[in-house]
Amino acid sequence: MTLLPALRGAGADRTDAVRVAGGTLSSEALVGCVTAVADRISGAVAVAVDGTPTLETVVGMLGAVHAGVPLVPLPPDADEGERLRILRQTGATVLLGRNMPGTHRLPTIPVDLRQRSSTHHPEPAPGTDAVILYTGGAGGPPRGVRISRRAIAADLDLLAEAWRWSREDVVVQGAPLFRAYGLVVGLLGALRVGSRFVHLDRNAAVGPIGTMYLALPAQWAKIASNGPWARSLSAARVLISADAPLATAVAERLRLLTSHSPIQAYGTTETLVALTRGADDPTVAGAVGTPLPGVQTRVLDGEARPVPADGESVGELSVCGPTLFSGYVEDGQSTAAGRWHATGDLATVAADGSHRIIGRRGLDVVHSQGRRVHAGRVEEVLLSHPGVREAAVVGTPHHALGEQVTAYVVAEGLTAQMLIDHVGRYLSACHRPRRVHFVDELPRSALGRIRKSLLIAAG
């Protein structure tokens, strides 16, 4: 099995095969640069790479995958202690690229885009680890997830079929390169399919022309608020959102501006993308789609019984299939093959098999007067207000209710009562926030997840 055919000389040479941060490499130059990196790290236990999006980062990451050395992307916003923990747990012995705080003990190999090599590196065994990625850390310390070459190839082939992804596509993405969506689906996906790859700068006000756009929900919200930018995407073939639920209001604004209904994809670091809809499938508002072929799901209630497929009953989602991870780094061995993985996400399933993600178990449920209020539904309504840019809802202690619905909102020109009334127009009284805090930004982990545990502690 060849994981990345584009690095084995497959496909036509292109002058703009990869474009990152304004720099461009042709197909031939990319293969030469990547092979030169692979020459220097061959035999390493694991290789750490700074996840800041640059051409050097991309070449370093691909060099590790090409050499068959487990790749460990380091989140640029992680503090020194977190980086040291990642390096210790993964056993990384080399750092590619620039020095970062907390990495000074590792030998550092710079990535020089002028270096080329034509050395032949044998294709590693399918079951070996390709990458070690860390979970988002929304509800606790991030965990290192070992993902095999076989799992990555299986997921990308299934996605290529579902999305009609071909080498004629131009993939434009803004997802971080240290997360599964940006690294595996975006970068490695383009190299497996053979399409052009463009990484969009996080501060960009307009993007290059592509056929496939991959972005996070927060990025889609930013695009949807910029009419000219959004309308420029009408020439695209498909828009894809993943890594978190996309608010229905944002999806509708994008549809009106671009004539495209964004495809939502669901997965975790442990499962990769497990659910989505096909490029030609009808859109179901709020749903992420159905399991990919060969992927099985089950949604279980608190007593481990399957919930009815009525689109309303909520349970915890578990996944089993060929895209599953091999194990956690602290386990020291493969643990996930052939087993069900409980994602920790709450979901519903409809009669047609489409799933809707409600939120995280524990963090996204407010227990108020014996009722279970799902925070995701309140957040979705808040985000439907045109003045709201971001919103997070948590349960905070209340002397009579047990917990009360508390909202943290990034917005301008609004009052708490305006948002409480807005929620009340769409949801029942128990969903209305009792407290609304306006903030400049929501707290996030180094991997970009909203840290609801901090919001709960703040009250």
C-alpha positions as CSV (number, residue, x, y, z in Angstrom):
1,M,0.0,0.0,0.0
2,T,1.4,3.4,-1.0
3,L,0.0,6.1,1.4
4,L,1.0,9.2,-0.6
5,P,1.4,8.4,-4.3
6,A,2.3,12.0,-5.1
7,L,5.5,11.6,-3.2
8,R,6.3,8.4,-5.3
9,G,6.3,10.3,-8.6
10,A,2.7,9.6,-9.5
11,G,0.8,12.2,-11.4
12,A,1.8,15.1,-13.7
13,D,4.3,17.7,-12.5
14,R,2.6,20.9,-11.5
15,T,4.3,24.3,-10.9
16,D,1.9,25.0,-8.0
17,A,1.4,21.6,-6.3
18,V,1.6,23.1,-2.8
19,R,1.1,26.7,-1.7
20,V,1.5,27.9,1.9
21,A,2.0,31.3,3.4
22,G,2.6,32.8,0.0
23,G,5.3,30.3,-1.0
24,T,4.9,27.7,-3.7
25,L,6.5,24.4,-4.6
26,S,6.2,22.4,-7.8
27,S,5.5,18.7,-7.7
28,E,9.1,17.9,-8.6
29,A,10.5,20.3,-6.0
30,L,8.2,19.0,-3.3
31,V,9.3,15.4,-3.8
32,G,13.0,16.4,-3.8
33,C,12.6,18.5,-0.6
34,V,10.6,15.9,1.2
35,T,13.0,13.2,0.3
36,A,16.0,15.3,1.5
37,V,14.2,15.6,4.9
38,A,13.5,11.9,4.9
39,D,17.2,11.1,4.3
40,R,18.2,13.1,7.5
41,I,15.6,11.6,9.9
42,S,15.4,8.0,8.7
43,G,15.5,5.6,11.7
44,A,14.4,8.2,14.3
45,V,11.9,7.0,16.9
46,A,9.5,9.9,16.3
47,V,9.9,13.4,14.8
48,A,8.4,16.6,16.2
49,V,7.4,19.5,13.9
50,D,6.2,23.0,14.8
51,G,2.7,23.3,13.5
52,T,3.0,26.9,12.4
53,P,1.8,26.8,8.7
54,T,4.8,27.4,6.5
55,L,6.3,25.6,3.5
56,E,9.0,24.4,5.8
57,T,6.4,22.9,8.1
58,V,4.6,21.1,5.3
59,V,7.9,19.7,3.9
60,G,9.0,18.6,7.4
61,M,5.7,16.9,8.1
62,L,5.7,15.1,4.7
63,G,9.3,14.2,5.2
64,A,8.5,12.3,8.4
65,V,5.5,10.5,6.8
66,H,7.6,9.6,3.7
67,A,10.4,8.2,5.9
68,G,8.0,6.1,7.9
69,V,8.9,8.0,11.1
70,P,5.9,8.8,13.4
71,L,5.1,12.5,13.0
72,V,4.3,14.6,16.1
73,P,2.9,18.0,15.3
74,L,3.4,20.6,18.0
75,P,0.6,23.1,18.6
76,P,2.2,26.6,18.1
77,D,0.1,28.0,21.0
78,A,1.0,25.3,23.5
79,D,3.0,26.4,26.5
80,E,6.5,25.0,27.4
81,G,5.1,22.5,29.9
82,E,2.6,21.1,27.4
83,R,5.3,20.7,24.7
84,L,7.6,18.9,27.1
85,R,4.7,16.5,28.0
86,I,4.1,15.8,24.4
87,L,7.8,15.2,23.6
88,R,8.2,12.9,26.7
89,Q,5.1,10.8,26.0
90,T,5.7,10.3,22.3
91,G,9.4,9.7,22.6
92,A,10.3,12.2,19.9
93,T,14.1,12.2,19.3
94,V,14.4,14.9,16.6
95,L,12.8,18.3,16.1
96,L,12.4,19.5,12.5
97,G,12.4,23.2,11.8
98,R,12.9,26.0,14.3
99,N,13.5,25.7,18.0
100,M,10.5,26.3,20.3
101,P,10.5,26.8,24.1
102,G,10.5,23.4,25.7
103,T,12.3,21.7,22.8
104,H,15.9,22.7,23.4
105,R,16.9,19.2,24.6
106,L,16.1,17.7,21.2
107,P,18.6,17.7,18.3
108,T,17.2,20.2,15.8
109,I,17.3,19.7,12.0
110,P,16.5,22.8,9.9
111,V,14.3,22.3,6.9
112,D,16.1,23.8,3.9
113,L,13.9,24.2,0.8
114,R,17.0,24.4,-1.4
115,Q,18.0,20.8,-0.6
116,R,16.9,18.0,-2.9
117,S,17.3,14.3,-2.9
118,S,16.3,11.3,-5.1
119,T,16.9,8.6,-2.6
120,H,14.4,5.7,-2.7
121,H,12.7,5.2,0.7
122,P,10.8,1.9,1.0
123,E,7.1,2.2,1.8
124,P,6.5,1.4,5.5
125,A,4.2,-1.4,6.6
126,P,0.5,-0.3,6.7
127,G,0.1,-0.9,10.4
128,T,2.9,1.4,11.5
129,D,2.1,4.7,13.1
130,A,2.0,7.6,10.6
131,V,1.2,10.4,13.0
132,I,0.6,11.0,16.7
133,L,-2.0,13.7,17.2
134,Y,-3.3,15.1,20.4
135,T,-6.9,15.5,21.3
136,G,-8.5,18.9,21.7
137,G,-8.3,19.2,25.5
138,A,-11.8,20.7,25.9
139,G,-12.6,18.6,29.0
140,G,-9.2,17.6,30.3
141,P,-5.5,17.1,29.4
142,P,-5.0,16.3,25.7
143,R,-4.2,12.6,24.9
144,G,-1.8,11.4,22.3
145,V,-3.5,9.4,19.6
146,R,-1.5,6.9,17.5
147,I,-2.9,6.7,13.9
148,S,-1.7,4.1,11.4
149,R,-1.0,4.5,7.8
150,R,-3.7,1.9,7.1
151,A,-6.4,4.0,8.9
152,I,-5.4,7.2,7.1
153,A,-5.5,5.5,3.7
154,A,-8.9,4.0,4.4
155,D,-10.4,7.3,5.6
156,L,-9.1,9.3,2.7
157,D,-10.2,6.8,0.1
158,L,-13.7,6.7,1.6
159,L,-13.8,10.6,1.6
160,A,-12.6,10.8,-1.9
161,E,-15.4,8.6,-3.1
162,A,-18.0,10.4,-1.0
163,W,-17.0,13.9,-2.0
164,R,-16.0,13.0,-5.6
165,W,-12.5,14.2,-4.8
166,S,-10.1,13.9,-7.8
167,R,-6.6,15.1,-8.8
168,E,-8.3,17.9,-10.8
169,D,-9.4,19.5,-7.5
170,V,-7.7,22.5,-5.9
171,V,-8.0,22.0,-2.1
172,V,-8.1,25.3,-0.1
173,Q,-8.1,24.9,3.6
174,G,-7.7,26.9,6.8
175,A,-7.8,24.1,9.4
176,P,-4.7,23.9,11.6
177,L,-2.0,21.6,10.5
178,F,-1.6,20.1,14.0
179,R,-5.2,18.8,14.0
180,A,-6.5,15.7,12.2
181,Y,-8.8,17.7,9.9
182,G,-6.1,20.0,8.6
183,L,-3.2,17.5,8.5
184,V,-4.8,14.2,7.6
185,V,-7.8,15.3,5.6
186,G,-6.4,18.5,4.1
187,L,-2.7,18.0,3.5
188,L,-2.3,14.2,3.3
189,G,-5.6,13.9,1.5
190,A,-4.4,16.2,-1.3
191,L,-1.1,14.2,-1.6
192,R,-3.0,10.9,-1.7
193,V,-5.6,12.0,-4.3
194,G,-3.0,14.1,-6.2
195,S,-4.8,17.4,-6.1
196,R,-3.3,20.8,-5.6
197,F,-3.1,22.0,-2.0
198,V,-3.4,25.6,-0.7
199,H,-3.2,26.4,3.0
200,L,-5.2,29.6,3.7
201,D,-3.7,32.1,6.2
202,R,-5.8,32.4,9.3
203,N,-5.9,36.2,9.0
204,A,-6.7,36.3,5.3
205,A,-9.6,38.5,4.3
206,V,-10.0,36.8,0.9
207,G,-8.9,33.4,-0.4
208,P,-7.5,32.0,-3.6
209,I,-9.8,30.3,-6.1
210,G,-10.3,26.6,-5.4
211,T,-12.7,23.8,-6.0
212,M,-12.8,22.3,-2.5
213,Y,-12.8,24.5,0.6
214,L,-12.1,23.0,4.0
215,A,-12.6,25.2,7.1
216,L,-13.6,25.1,10.7
217,P,-17.1,26.3,11.8
218,A,-15.6,29.5,13.3
219,Q,-13.8,30.2,10.0
220,W,-17.0,29.6,8.1
221,A,-18.8,32.0,10.3
222,K,-16.2,34.6,9.5
223,I,-16.5,34.0,5.8
224,A,-20.3,34.1,6.0
225,S,-20.1,37.6,7.6
226,N,-18.1,38.8,4.6
227,G,-20.4,39.0,1.7
228,P,-17.9,39.6,-1.1
229,W,-15.6,36.8,0.2
230,A,-18.4,34.4,0.6
231,R,-19.8,35.1,-2.9
232,S,-16.4,34.4,-4.4
233,L,-16.8,30.8,-3.3
234,S,-19.8,30.3,-5.6
235,A,-17.4,29.0,-8.2
236,A,-16.3,26.2,-5.9
237,R,-17.4,22.6,-6.3
238,V,-17.9,21.8,-2.6
239,L,-17.6,23.5,0.8
240,I,-16.8,21.3,3.8
241,S,-16.9,22.0,7.5
242,A,-15.6,19.7,10.3
243,D,-14.0,19.6,13.7
244,A,-17.2,20.9,15.4
245,P,-20.9,21.3,14.6
246,L,-21.6,24.1,12.1
247,A,-24.5,26.4,13.2
248,T,-27.5,26.0,11.0
249,A,-27.7,29.8,10.7
250,V,-24.1,30.0,9.4
251,A,-24.8,27.2,6.9
252,E,-28.0,29.0,5.7
253,R,-26.1,32.3,5.2
254,L,-23.4,30.4,3.2
255,R,-26.1,28.8,1.1
256,L,-27.7,32.1,0.2
257,L,-24.3,33.7,-0.6
258,T,-22.6,30.9,-2.4
259,S,-25.5,28.6,-3.6
260,H,-23.7,25.8,-1.9
261,S,-25.0,23.9,1.2
262,P,-21.8,23.1,3.1
263,I,-21.1,19.4,3.7
264,Q,-20.6,18.7,7.4
265,A,-18.1,16.0,8.4
266,Y,-17.9,14.4,11.9
267,G,-14.9,12.7,13.4
268,T,-12.6,12.7,16.4
269,T,-8.9,12.4,16.6
270,E,-9.4,8.7,17.4
271,T,-11.9,8.0,14.6
272,L,-10.8,10.4,11.8
273,V,-13.8,11.5,9.7
274,A,-16.4,8.8,10.3
275,L,-19.7,10.5,9.2
276,T,-20.5,12.8,6.3
277,R,-22.8,13.2,3.4
278,G,-21.8,12.7,-0.2
279,A,-21.3,15.6,-2.6
280,D,-24.6,14.7,-4.3
281,D,-26.6,13.8,-1.3
282,P,-29.5,16.0,-0.1
283,T,-28.8,18.3,2.8
284,V,-30.5,17.6,6.1
285,A,-30.4,20.8,8.3
286,G,-28.2,20.3,11.3
287,A,-27.1,16.8,10.4
288,V,-23.6,15.6,9.8
289,G,-24.6,12.8,7.6
290,T,-24.3,9.0,7.7
291,P,-21.4,6.7,8.4
292,L,-18.9,6.1,5.7
293,P,-19.0,2.6,4.1
294,G,-17.5,0.1,6.5
295,V,-17.9,2.4,9.5
296,Q,-20.4,1.4,12.1
297,T,-22.0,3.6,14.8
298,R,-24.2,3.1,17.8
299,V,-26.0,5.7,20.0
300,L,-26.6,4.4,23.5
301,D,-28.5,5.9,26.4
302,G,-27.4,6.0,30.0
303,E,-28.2,2.3,30.5
304,A,-26.2,1.2,27.3
305,R,-29.4,0.6,25.3
306,P,-29.7,1.9,21.7
307,V,-31.8,5.0,21.4
308,P,-34.7,5.0,19.0
309,A,-33.9,6.2,15.5
310,D,-36.3,9.1,15.8
311,G,-34.0,12.1,15.4
312,E,-34.8,13.3,18.9
313,S,-33.6,10.7,21.4
314,V,-30.1,11.5,22.6
315,G,-27.3,9.1,23.5
316,E,-23.5,8.8,23.4
317,L,-22.0,8.0,20.0
318,S,-19.6,5.1,19.6
319,V,-17.7,4.3,16.4
320,C,-16.1,1.1,15.0
321,G,-14.4,0.6,11.6
322,P,-11.3,0.8,9.5
323,T,-10.5,4.5,10.3
324,L,-10.1,3.9,14.0
325,F,-6.9,4.8,15.8
326,S,-4.3,2.2,17.1
327,G,-4.2,3.3,20.7
328,Y,-3.1,6.1,23.0
329,V,0.6,6.8,23.6
330,E,0.4,6.1,27.3
331,D,-1.0,2.7,26.7
332,G,2.1,1.5,24.9
333,Q,0.4,-0.9,22.6
334,S,-2.4,-1.2,20.1
335,T,-5.8,-1.2,21.9
336,A,-8.4,0.0,19.4
337,A,-8.4,-2.4,16.5
338,G,-11.7,-4.1,16.1
339,R,-13.2,-2.4,19.1
340,W,-15.9,0.2,19.6
341,H,-14.7,3.6,20.6
342,A,-17.0,5.7,22.8
343,T,-16.5,9.3,21.5
344,G,-17.9,11.2,24.4
345,D,-20.2,13.1,22.0
346,L,-23.9,13.1,22.4
347,A,-25.9,12.5,19.2
348,T,-29.3,11.6,17.7
349,V,-29.9,9.3,14.8
350,A,-32.8,9.6,12.4
351,A,-34.7,6.9,10.5
352,D,-32.6,7.5,7.4
353,G,-29.4,7.0,9.4
354,S,-28.3,10.6,9.5
355,H,-26.7,11.7,12.7
356,R,-26.9,15.0,14.5
357,I,-24.2,15.9,17.0
358,I,-25.5,17.6,20.2
359,G,-22.3,18.2,22.2
360,R,-19.9,16.7,24.7
361,R,-21.1,14.4,27.4
362,G,-20.6,16.2,30.8
363,L,-19.7,19.6,29.4
364,D,-22.6,20.2,27.1
365,V,-25.6,19.1,29.2
366,V,-27.2,21.4,31.8
367,H,-29.1,19.7,34.5
368,S,-31.8,22.1,35.5
369,Q,-34.9,21.2,37.7
370,G,-34.6,17.6,36.6
371,R,-34.4,18.5,32.9
372,R,-31.5,17.9,30.6
373,V,-30.8,21.0,28.5
374,H,-28.4,20.4,25.6
375,A,-26.1,23.4,25.3
376,G,-25.5,22.9,21.6
377,R,-29.2,23.7,20.8
378,V,-29.0,26.9,22.8
379,E,-25.6,27.8,21.1
380,E,-27.1,27.2,17.7
381,V,-30.0,29.7,18.4
382,L,-27.6,32.3,19.8
383,L,-25.4,32.0,16.7
384,S,-28.4,32.5,14.5
385,H,-28.6,36.1,15.8
386,P,-26.7,38.3,13.2
387,G,-24.9,40.2,16.0
388,V,-23.4,37.1,17.6
389,R,-19.9,36.0,16.4
390,E,-19.2,33.2,18.9
391,A,-21.2,31.6,21.8
392,A,-20.6,29.0,24.4
393,V,-23.3,27.7,26.8
394,V,-22.5,25.9,30.1
395,G,-24.3,24.9,33.3
396,T,-23.4,26.9,36.4
397,P,-24.6,26.3,40.0
398,H,-28.0,27.6,41.0
399,H,-29.4,27.3,44.6
400,A,-32.9,26.3,43.4
401,L,-32.4,24.8,39.9
402,G,-29.3,22.8,40.6
403,E,-27.7,24.3,37.4
404,Q,-28.7,27.3,35.3
405,V,-28.1,27.9,31.7
406,T,-25.2,30.4,31.4
407,A,-24.1,31.9,28.0
408,Y,-20.7,33.4,27.1
409,V,-21.0,35.5,24.0
410,V,-18.7,37.4,21.7
411,A,-21.0,40.1,20.2
412,E,-21.4,43.9,19.7
413,G,-24.4,46.2,20.2
414,L,-26.5,43.6,22.1
415,T,-27.9,43.3,25.6
416,A,-28.4,40.2,27.6
417,Q,-32.2,40.5,27.5
418,M,-32.1,40.8,23.7
419,L,-30.4,37.4,23.5
420,I,-32.6,35.8,26.2
421,D,-35.6,36.9,24.3
422,H,-34.1,35.6,21.0
423,V,-33.6,32.1,22.5
424,G,-37.1,32.2,23.9
425,R,-38.6,32.7,20.5
426,Y,-37.2,29.4,19.3
427,L,-36.8,27.1,22.3
428,S,-38.7,26.3,25.5
429,A,-38.4,28.4,28.7
430,C,-35.9,26.0,30.3
431,H,-33.4,26.7,27.4
432,R,-33.4,30.5,28.0
433,P,-30.1,31.6,29.6
434,R,-30.4,33.0,33.1
435,R,-27.0,34.7,32.7
436,V,-25.3,36.2,29.7
437,H,-21.7,37.2,29.9
438,F,-20.2,39.3,27.0
439,V,-16.6,38.6,26.5
440,D,-13.9,39.7,24.0
441,E,-12.9,36.0,23.2
442,L,-13.7,32.5,24.4
443,P,-10.9,30.6,26.2
444,R,-9.4,27.9,24.1
445,S,-6.9,25.1,24.5
446,A,-3.6,25.1,22.7
447,L,-5.4,22.9,20.1
448,G,-8.2,25.4,19.5
449,R,-11.0,23.8,21.5
450,I,-13.3,26.0,23.7
451,R,-12.4,25.3,27.3
452,K,-15.8,25.0,28.8
453,S,-14.4,23.8,32.1
454,L,-12.9,27.3,32.6
455,L,-16.3,28.9,31.8
456,I,-18.0,26.6,34.3
457,A,-15.4,27.5,37.0
458,A,-15.9,31.2,36.3
459,G,-19.6,30.9,36.8
